Amino acid sequence: MEPPTEPPAAPFVGAPVEPTPAPPRRRWPWVLASLAVVLALVLGSTVTWLVTDRLGSDDRDVGRNAQPSASTDGRAADNAAAVARHDAATQLFEARSRAVLANDKATFVALIDSAAPRFKQRQATVFDRLTKVPLAEWEYDVSGEGPVLGGYQASLLPEGSFIARVILRYTFAGSDSPVEREQFFTLVPRNGQWLLADDKDGGPGATRDGFGEDLWDLGPVTVVRGRSSLVIGDAKKSVLRGYAREADRSVRDVRAIWKRDWSRRPVIIVPRTQADMARVIGTTAEGLEQIAAVTTGYSESGPTLGDRVVINPAAWRDLVSLGRRVVMTHEVTHLATRAATHSSVPIWMSEGFADYVAYESVDLAHEEIARELLDSVRDGKAPKELPREIDFDPKAGNITHGYEGAWLATQMIADRYGERKLIELYVAMADAAGDPPEEDIRAVLGVSEQKLVKDWRAYLKSLANG
């Protein structure tokens, strides 16, 4: 999920009847979510959702091999007007970026159409909230035109008004991983200048899954700094300090095992409700009651050096102290390992290793951690293969077995081959070579993937019957 450099924005082409697609981007947005496993202690783990980027490129070759005609003249005029709109939008959003970074509310508000008083007031409120957030970078990339303004909607605005699709990219001070948001703004010409008139005309569903919204768009925000962490949330400072302490301790827990370079500066986002959490991470609320936290970010190419942990406050409140430590350490492990992750690793390794690090920091028996899976093994329902994507999807059902099985796979590797080999295997699976897992397993452990699965199943049975 993960700092990328956005490709140059494609120029507007005519007046599209559908949203203009952005240039193709090698995006590998992961959303890594932590399960709140309700044991006697109510412990937790994590699931990975792979959100694919369906952005494409505009393959239309305008005017290629065409003969001069009235239609090509008209198209050229349309294109010239579109380029002019693109340039005007770029200048407008550059001014908006400067206003945000300079904490210049007067300029920020002056860029909004006075004929849209509700939008202006809403944006002024967002600006006031945003002033509390420590920002290092804030910029917009005008990437195309959005949906065409409808007839009635267009009739209320000056001629020439249009919807621009933009990608907002910002970085928190002290963080090294930018956040991206897709947004749609309505631009209107007024007295020789372009102004913003709304940010809702893109319509519901115009923004693709995985982009989400920002906390300051949903409500007030409070900021707390820990020794190693930054916490931004819609809660009292006394509550957010608890998250900061957990994050700081998790940094120490992860450093004890993962010695490779990473930011060691986690950012923790605390929405007010579970519904707000869904909006922040850009998904539906279905299945989120099983999840205590998510790690989310993106990468165009190569690893990230940090990301954000987004908390589910409803599930977090149900966790006891030990469970919170496990969940937070699990999530911070994802932040750490992704700094060395050039290609996606099998989900059983990603989630299993995060649990391995988390459970190494607490004193719990295998039976306490993996009770449900071991009970199933005792009932003759042992899994036949390592956990797959579906086993970690909260929308598909109970995800407990997926986490417990993945953790026990990594625990078995550490028991049999040593912790250093487990880490070496993770790094091999995550390196830029992108070799099949079978090759990495054989190269690091000296056994086939089939043999590893066989040994894991025997390991489960020995724990269940021991």
C-alpha positions as CSV (number, residue, x, y, z in Angstrom):
1,M,0.0,0.0,0.0
2,E,3.2,2.7,-0.4
3,P,7.2,8.1,-1.8
4,P,5.8,7.4,-5.2
5,T,6.1,9.8,-8.0
6,E,2.8,10.2,-9.9
7,P,3.2,10.1,-13.7
8,P,2.6,13.4,-15.6
9,A,-1.1,14.1,-15.8
10,A,-2.7,13.3,-19.1
11,P,-4.2,16.3,-20.9
12,F,-8.0,16.5,-21.1
13,V,-9.3,15.0,-24.3
14,G,-12.5,16.7,-25.5
15,A,-15.5,16.6,-23.2
16,P,-15.8,12.9,-22.2
17,V,-19.2,11.5,-21.3
18,E,-17.5,9.2,-18.7
19,P,-14.7,9.9,-16.2
20,T,-11.4,10.2,-18.1
21,P,-9.1,7.4,-17.0
22,A,-5.8,8.3,-15.5
23,P,-2.5,7.1,-16.9
24,P,-1.7,3.5,-15.9
25,R,0.2,3.3,-12.7
26,R,2.0,0.3,-11.2
27,R,0.0,0.4,-8.0
28,W,0.1,-2.2,-5.3
29,P,-2.3,-0.9,-2.8
30,W,-2.6,-3.3,0.1
31,V,-5.1,-3.0,2.9
32,L,-3.9,-5.1,5.8
33,A,-6.5,-5.5,8.4
34,S,-6.2,-6.9,11.9
35,L,-8.7,-9.4,13.2
36,A,-9.9,-9.2,16.8
37,V,-10.0,-12.9,17.8
38,V,-12.3,-13.3,20.7
39,L,-10.4,-15.7,23.0
40,A,-10.6,-15.5,26.7
41,L,-8.1,-12.7,26.3
42,V,-9.6,-11.3,23.1
43,L,-6.5,-11.3,21.0
44,G,-5.9,-10.2,17.4
45,S,-4.3,-10.7,14.1
46,T,-4.5,-9.3,10.4
47,V,-6.0,-9.9,6.9
48,T,-4.7,-8.6,3.6
49,W,-7.1,-7.3,1.0
50,L,-5.5,-6.7,-2.4
51,V,-7.3,-3.7,-4.0
52,T,-6.5,-3.7,-7.7
53,D,-6.2,-0.5,-9.5
54,R,-8.5,-0.5,-12.5
55,L,-7.2,2.7,-13.9
56,G,-6.4,2.4,-17.6
57,S,-5.0,4.7,-20.3
58,D,-6.9,6.5,-23.0
59,D,-6.0,4.6,-26.1
60,R,-7.9,6.8,-28.5
61,D,-5.6,8.2,-31.2
62,V,-7.2,11.5,-31.9
63,G,-6.5,12.6,-35.4
64,R,-4.1,9.8,-36.3
65,N,-3.9,9.5,-40.1
66,A,-7.0,11.7,-40.3
67,Q,-7.5,14.1,-43.3
68,P,-8.3,17.8,-42.6
69,S,-12.0,18.3,-42.3
70,A,-14.5,20.4,-40.4
71,S,-14.8,17.6,-37.8
72,T,-11.0,17.6,-37.1
73,D,-11.1,21.4,-36.9
74,G,-13.8,21.1,-34.3
75,R,-11.9,18.4,-32.4
76,A,-8.8,20.6,-32.4
77,A,-10.9,23.4,-30.9
78,D,-12.3,21.1,-28.3
79,N,-8.9,19.8,-27.4
80,A,-7.5,23.3,-27.1
81,A,-10.3,24.2,-24.7
82,A,-9.7,21.0,-22.7
83,V,-6.0,21.8,-22.4
84,A,-6.9,25.3,-21.3
85,R,-9.2,23.9,-18.6
86,H,-6.5,21.5,-17.5
87,D,-3.9,24.4,-17.2
88,A,-6.4,26.5,-15.3
89,A,-7.3,23.6,-12.9
90,T,-3.6,22.9,-12.3
91,Q,-3.0,26.6,-11.3
92,L,-6.0,26.6,-9.1
93,F,-4.9,23.5,-7.2
94,E,-1.4,24.7,-6.9
95,A,-2.7,27.8,-5.2
96,R,-4.9,25.6,-2.9
97,S,-1.8,23.5,-2.0
98,R,0.2,26.6,-1.1
99,A,-2.6,27.9,1.1
100,V,-2.9,24.6,3.0
101,L,0.9,24.4,3.7
102,A,1.1,28.1,4.6
103,N,-2.0,27.9,6.9
104,D,-3.5,30.7,4.8
105,K,-7.2,30.4,5.4
106,A,-8.1,33.6,3.6
107,T,-6.5,32.4,0.3
108,F,-7.9,28.9,0.8
109,V,-11.5,30.3,1.1
110,A,-11.0,32.9,-1.7
111,L,-10.5,30.0,-4.1
112,I,-14.1,28.9,-3.5
113,D,-17.1,30.3,-5.4
114,S,-19.1,32.7,-3.4
115,A,-22.2,31.4,-5.1
116,A,-21.7,28.1,-3.3
117,P,-22.0,29.3,0.4
118,R,-22.6,25.9,1.9
119,F,-19.6,24.4,0.2
120,K,-17.5,27.4,1.2
121,Q,-18.6,27.0,4.9
122,R,-17.9,23.2,4.8
123,Q,-14.5,23.8,3.3
124,A,-13.7,26.5,5.9
125,T,-14.5,23.9,8.6
126,V,-12.3,21.3,7.1
127,F,-9.5,23.8,6.8
128,D,-9.8,24.6,10.5
129,R,-9.5,20.9,11.4
130,L,-6.6,20.5,9.0
131,T,-4.6,23.2,10.8
132,K,-4.1,20.8,13.7
133,V,-2.5,18.1,11.5
134,P,1.3,18.2,11.1
135,L,1.9,18.1,7.3
136,A,5.2,17.9,5.4
137,E,3.7,17.8,1.9
138,W,0.3,18.6,0.3
139,E,-0.2,18.6,-3.5
140,Y,-2.7,17.8,-6.1
141,D,-2.3,16.1,-9.5
142,V,-5.0,17.1,-12.0
143,S,-5.4,13.7,-13.7
144,G,-8.4,14.2,-16.0
145,E,-12.0,15.3,-16.2
146,G,-14.7,13.6,-14.2
147,P,-18.3,12.9,-15.1
148,V,-20.1,15.5,-17.3
149,L,-22.3,17.8,-15.4
150,G,-25.9,16.9,-15.8
151,G,-28.5,19.1,-17.6
152,Y,-30.2,20.6,-14.5
153,Q,-26.9,20.7,-12.6
154,A,-25.1,22.4,-15.5
155,S,-28.0,24.9,-15.8
156,L,-27.2,26.2,-12.3
157,L,-23.6,27.0,-13.1
158,P,-21.8,29.3,-15.5
159,E,-21.2,28.0,-19.1
160,G,-18.0,26.1,-19.3
161,S,-18.1,24.7,-15.8
162,F,-16.7,21.1,-15.5
163,I,-15.7,18.4,-13.0
164,A,-12.0,17.8,-12.5
165,R,-10.6,14.5,-11.3
166,V,-7.6,15.1,-9.0
167,I,-5.3,13.0,-6.9
168,L,-4.5,14.6,-3.5
169,R,-1.2,13.4,-2.1
170,Y,0.1,14.4,1.3
171,T,2.7,13.3,3.9
172,F,2.6,13.8,7.6
173,A,5.6,15.5,9.2
174,G,8.0,12.8,10.5
175,S,6.5,10.2,8.2
176,D,8.0,8.9,4.9
177,S,5.0,7.5,3.2
178,P,2.5,9.7,1.4
179,V,-1.2,9.1,1.4
180,E,-3.3,9.4,-1.8
181,R,-6.9,10.4,-2.2
182,E,-8.9,10.5,-5.4
183,Q,-11.3,13.5,-5.4
184,F,-13.7,15.2,-7.8
185,F,-14.1,19.0,-7.8
186,T,-16.5,21.2,-9.8
187,L,-14.8,24.2,-11.3
188,V,-16.6,27.3,-12.5
189,P,-15.5,30.4,-14.4
190,R,-16.2,33.7,-12.5
191,N,-15.1,37.1,-13.6
192,G,-12.1,35.8,-15.5
193,Q,-10.9,33.3,-13.0
194,W,-11.7,29.7,-12.1
195,L,-13.1,28.8,-8.7
196,L,-14.2,25.6,-6.8
197,A,-17.9,25.1,-6.4
198,D,-18.3,21.6,-5.0
199,D,-16.6,18.3,-4.3
200,K,-19.7,16.1,-4.5
201,D,-20.7,16.3,-8.1
202,G,-18.6,13.2,-9.1
203,G,-21.5,11.2,-7.7
204,P,-21.6,8.3,-5.3
205,G,-19.2,5.6,-6.6
206,A,-17.1,7.9,-8.7
207,T,-14.2,7.3,-6.4
208,R,-12.7,3.8,-6.6
209,D,-12.4,1.5,-3.7
210,G,-9.2,1.8,-1.8
211,F,-8.8,5.6,-1.8
212,G,-11.1,6.4,1.1
213,E,-11.7,9.7,2.9
214,D,-9.7,11.7,5.4
215,L,-10.5,11.9,9.1
216,W,-10.8,15.7,9.0
217,D,-13.4,15.4,6.3
218,L,-15.6,13.4,8.7
219,G,-15.3,15.3,11.9
220,P,-13.0,17.1,14.4
221,V,-9.4,15.8,14.9
222,T,-7.0,15.8,17.8
223,V,-3.3,15.1,17.4
224,V,-1.0,13.4,20.0
225,R,2.7,12.6,19.5
226,G,4.2,9.6,21.2
227,R,7.9,9.0,21.6
228,S,8.0,7.2,18.3
229,S,4.5,7.6,17.0
230,L,2.0,10.1,15.6
231,V,-1.7,9.6,16.5
232,I,-4.5,11.5,14.8
233,G,-8.1,10.8,15.9
234,D,-11.6,11.9,16.6
235,A,-11.3,11.4,20.4
236,K,-10.0,13.0,23.5
237,K,-6.3,13.5,24.0
238,S,-6.4,11.2,27.0
239,V,-7.8,8.4,24.8
240,L,-5.3,9.0,22.0
241,R,-2.3,8.9,24.4
242,G,-3.2,5.3,25.1
243,Y,-2.8,4.5,21.4
244,A,0.5,6.3,21.3
245,R,1.8,4.3,24.2
246,E,0.8,1.1,22.5
247,A,2.4,2.1,19.3
248,D,5.6,3.2,21.0
249,R,5.9,-0.2,22.8
250,S,5.1,-2.0,19.5
251,V,8.1,-0.3,17.8
252,R,10.3,-1.7,20.5
253,D,8.7,-5.2,20.2
254,V,9.3,-5.2,16.4
255,R,12.8,-3.9,16.6
256,A,13.7,-6.8,18.9
257,I,13.1,-9.3,16.0
258,W,13.1,-7.3,12.7
259,K,16.6,-5.7,12.4
260,R,16.3,-4.4,8.9
261,D,15.8,-0.7,8.1
262,W,12.3,0.8,8.5
263,S,10.9,4.2,9.5
264,R,10.1,3.3,13.2
265,R,7.6,6.2,13.1
266,P,4.2,4.7,12.8
267,V,1.1,6.9,12.2
268,I,-2.0,5.8,13.9
269,I,-5.5,7.0,12.7
270,V,-8.4,6.7,15.2
271,P,-11.8,7.3,13.6
272,R,-14.8,7.9,15.8
273,T,-16.9,4.9,14.7
274,Q,-16.5,1.6,12.8
275,A,-18.5,3.2,10.0
276,D,-16.0,6.1,9.8
277,M,-13.2,3.5,9.7
278,A,-14.7,2.0,6.6
279,R,-14.9,5.4,5.0
280,V,-11.2,6.1,5.8
281,I,-9.9,2.9,4.3
282,G,-12.3,3.0,1.4
283,T,-14.4,-0.1,1.8
284,T,-17.7,-1.2,3.1
285,A,-18.4,-1.9,6.8
286,E,-19.2,-5.6,6.1
287,G,-17.1,-7.9,8.2
288,L,-15.3,-5.1,10.0
289,E,-16.6,-6.2,13.4
290,Q,-13.9,-8.9,13.2
291,I,-11.2,-6.4,12.7
292,A,-9.5,-4.3,15.3
293,A,-7.1,-2.4,13.1
294,V,-5.8,-2.1,9.5
295,T,-2.5,-1.2,8.0
296,T,-3.1,0.7,4.7
297,G,-0.9,2.4,2.1
298,Y,0.3,2.1,-1.5
299,S,3.3,1.7,-3.7
300,E,3.9,2.4,-7.3
301,S,7.1,0.4,-7.4
302,G,9.4,-0.8,-4.7
303,P,8.9,-0.9,-0.9
304,T,7.3,1.6,1.4
305,L,9.1,3.1,4.4
306,G,6.0,3.6,6.6
307,D,2.3,3.7,6.4
308,R,-0.8,4.2,8.6
309,V,-2.5,2.0,11.1
310,V,-6.3,2.7,11.1
311,I,-8.1,1.6,14.3
312,N,-11.6,0.1,14.5
313,P,-12.7,1.8,17.8
314,A,-15.6,-0.6,18.4
315,A,-13.4,-3.7,18.2
316,W,-10.5,-2.1,20.0
317,R,-12.6,-1.4,23.1
318,D,-13.4,-5.1,23.4
319,L,-9.7,-6.0,23.6
320,V,-7.9,-6.4,27.0
321,S,-4.4,-4.9,27.4
322,L,-2.6,-8.0,26.2
323,G,-4.8,-8.2,23.1
324,R,-4.2,-4.6,22.3
325,R,-0.4,-5.2,22.5
326,V,-0.7,-8.1,20.1
327,V,-2.8,-6.3,17.6
328,M,-0.7,-3.1,17.5
329,T,2.6,-5.1,17.3
330,H,1.1,-7.1,14.5
331,E,0.2,-4.0,12.5
332,V,3.5,-2.3,13.2
333,T,5.3,-5.4,12.0
334,H,3.5,-4.9,8.6
335,L,4.8,-1.3,8.5
336,A,8.3,-2.6,9.2
337,T,8.4,-5.5,6.8
338,R,6.9,-3.6,3.9
339,A,10.0,-1.4,3.9
340,A,11.8,-4.5,2.6
341,T,8.9,-5.8,0.4
342,H,9.4,-5.3,-3.3
343,S,6.8,-7.9,-4.4
344,S,3.8,-9.4,-2.5
345,V,4.5,-12.4,-0.4
346,P,2.1,-15.3,0.1
347,I,-0.6,-14.2,2.6
348,W,0.1,-17.0,5.0
349,M,3.7,-15.6,5.3
350,S,2.6,-12.0,5.5
351,E,0.0,-12.5,8.2
352,G,1.8,-15.4,9.9
353,F,5.0,-13.5,10.3
354,A,3.2,-10.4,11.7
355,D,1.6,-12.7,14.3
356,Y,4.9,-14.4,15.0
357,V,6.5,-11.1,16.0
358,A,3.4,-10.0,17.9
359,Y,3.2,-13.3,20.0
360,E,6.9,-13.4,20.7
361,S,6.4,-10.2,22.7
362,V,3.9,-11.9,25.1
363,D,3.8,-15.0,27.2
364,L,1.1,-17.3,25.8
365,A,0.9,-21.0,25.1
366,H,0.1,-22.3,21.6
367,E,-3.2,-23.7,22.9
368,E,-4.3,-20.2,24.1
369,I,-3.5,-18.6,20.8
370,A,-4.7,-21.2,18.3
371,R,-7.5,-22.8,20.3
372,E,-10.1,-22.9,17.5
373,L,-7.8,-24.4,14.9
374,L,-6.4,-27.0,17.2
375,D,-9.9,-28.0,18.3
376,S,-10.7,-28.5,14.6
377,V,-7.6,-30.7,14.2
378,R,-8.7,-32.8,17.1
379,D,-12.1,-33.2,15.5
380,G,-10.4,-34.6,12.3
381,K,-10.8,-31.3,10.3
382,A,-7.2,-30.5,9.9
383,P,-6.5,-28.0,6.9
384,K,-5.0,-29.6,3.9
385,E,-3.2,-26.5,2.6
386,L,-1.7,-23.3,3.9
387,P,-4.2,-20.4,4.3
388,R,-5.2,-18.6,1.2
389,E,-6.6,-15.1,0.5
390,I,-10.2,-16.3,1.0
391,D,-9.3,-17.5,4.5
392,F,-8.5,-13.9,5.5
393,D,-11.5,-12.1,4.0
394,P,-13.9,-11.0,6.7
395,K,-16.7,-10.7,4.2
396,A,-16.4,-14.5,3.5
397,G,-16.9,-15.6,7.1
398,N,-14.9,-16.4,10.2
399,I,-11.2,-15.6,9.6
400,T,-9.8,-17.1,12.8
401,H,-8.5,-20.3,11.3
402,G,-6.7,-18.5,8.6
403,Y,-4.7,-16.4,11.1
404,E,-4.1,-19.3,13.5
405,G,-2.9,-21.5,10.7
406,A,-0.6,-18.9,9.2
407,W,0.9,-18.1,12.6
408,L,1.6,-21.8,13.3
409,A,3.2,-22.2,9.9
410,T,5.7,-19.4,10.7
411,Q,6.1,-20.7,14.2
412,M,6.9,-24.2,12.9
413,I,9.6,-22.7,10.6
414,A,11.2,-20.8,13.5
415,D,11.1,-23.9,15.7
416,R,12.5,-26.3,13.1
417,Y,14.9,-24.0,11.2
418,G,15.5,-21.1,13.5
419,E,14.2,-17.5,13.6
420,R,16.9,-16.3,11.3
421,K,15.8,-18.7,8.6
422,L,12.2,-17.5,9.0
423,I,13.3,-13.9,8.4
424,E,15.5,-15.0,5.5
425,L,12.5,-16.7,3.9
426,Y,10.3,-13.7,4.3
427,V,12.9,-11.5,2.7
428,A,13.5,-13.9,-0.2
429,M,9.7,-14.0,-0.9
430,A,9.5,-10.2,-0.8
431,D,12.6,-9.4,-2.9
432,A,12.5,-7.8,-6.3
433,A,13.3,-11.1,-8.1
434,G,9.7,-12.2,-7.6
435,D,10.5,-15.9,-7.7
436,P,7.7,-18.4,-7.0
437,P,7.3,-19.3,-3.3
438,E,8.3,-22.9,-4.1
439,E,11.7,-21.7,-5.3
440,D,12.3,-19.5,-2.3
441,I,11.3,-22.2,0.1
442,R,13.7,-24.7,-1.5
443,A,16.5,-22.2,-1.6
444,V,16.2,-21.1,2.0
445,L,14.9,-24.1,3.8
446,G,16.1,-26.9,1.5
447,V,12.7,-28.6,1.2
448,S,9.9,-28.5,-1.3
449,E,6.7,-26.5,-0.7
450,Q,4.9,-29.8,-0.6
451,K,7.2,-31.1,2.1
452,L,6.7,-27.8,4.1
453,V,2.9,-28.2,4.0
454,K,3.2,-31.8,5.1
455,D,5.4,-30.9,8.0
456,W,3.1,-28.1,9.0
457,R,0.1,-30.5,9.1
458,A,2.1,-32.9,11.2
459,Y,3.0,-30.0,13.5
460,L,-0.6,-29.1,13.9
461,K,-1.5,-32.6,14.9
462,S,1.3,-32.9,17.3
463,L,0.2,-29.7,19.1
464,A,-3.4,-30.8,19.1
465,N,-2.7,-34.2,20.5
466,G,0.2,-33.2,22.8
